[in-house]
Amino acid sequence: MKVTVSQQNLAHAVNTVSRAVSPRTTLPVLGNVLVATDEGRLRLSATNLELGISCWIGAQIEEDGAITVPARTFADLVSTLPSDSVKLTVDQRTQSLNVVCSASNTDIRGIDAQEYPPMAVLSPDSGIELNYADFKEMIQQVAFSASVDDARPVLQGVLLTINDQEISLAATDGYRISVRHAGIPSPVEKEISAIIPARALNELARLASDGEKTVRLVLPSGRGQAIFSLQDAELSTLLIDGTFPDYKVIIPRNFKTTSIISTGSFLKACKQAEIIAREGNNVIRLNIQPGQQDAPGQVEITAQNEETGSSEIQVDANIEGPALVIAFNVKFLREVLDVIKTPSIALETNANNTPGCIRPVGDEDYQHVIMPMHLG
């Protein structure tokens, strides 16, 4: 292999695919990045056998070929090279990659590309086309609610459902539920359902370059795998096997008290309260008080910790229904408010021991259910 590429493009590609490299593996080749020519471009790939990422960059190719080289060594080297052309040459006899850039000349010992696990190959017209900007926003509004606990693998995933011309994502860790719906360009013939690791979706949200318009989703039959194809990148992930909880039965259908609050004001108040609450168990109290005559309604947010101190912030709100004192995990509140784009949110509640719901005002496609904490 003899190719020439720009340092900026190579550095971006190496850093992108390196996120799929496992830091601890018993197979040395899985600690490597595959560098290979591919139909006039240079392809870099990495996998930990559960998650795989490939990235294609433009290149001047003199000679086709492939090799795998240690991911960290290659990434560290490329990041320190000057912003110039980089020439990559493979010595098949020694299985090493020669990297030349400006006055720098480095040889990296590698492993034969034949030992690398095969990466997914897609036909160009297969799968379901999704609007990338919409799907990225869906991921950002849902994936953070997935569990990070290895004890329940199914909750570490996001349930993806496609029916007719609607796609939905849902995630829960047992304490909160995020659900987002969106339309898709073309209807599907039959309903699709899959549990995709939240980590894989978060990586997908990072992958695309500016101006990416579509992402193609392929679920190969019988392979327990999802493949997301972008213009210059591809991500494959194993699906999570299991039964996702029936979250719909947990979402309350009716509420006694609805508080319309400025998203920015509520988020700022939660961030302030979290400074005190995070030293304890993250609990804050919301004292929801409807307005009286000319006075507006208010939500009083309080946090208290014996060692740190106490905090009290009042936020104006348009409140319909009876007054209520309810406690929530402030980290959970802050995380959902961080991903809501509308100027106002609706906080819907029933009692201090039943779930509350947060919805963007004017956007019926997103809802977030959050379990209350014990008032004590």
Order of alpha helices (4+ residues) and beta strands (2+ residues): beta-alpha-beta-beta-beta-beta-beta-alpha-beta-beta-beta-beta-alpha-beta-beta-beta-beta-alpha-beta-beta-beta-beta-alpha-beta-beta-beta-beta-alpha-beta-beta-beta
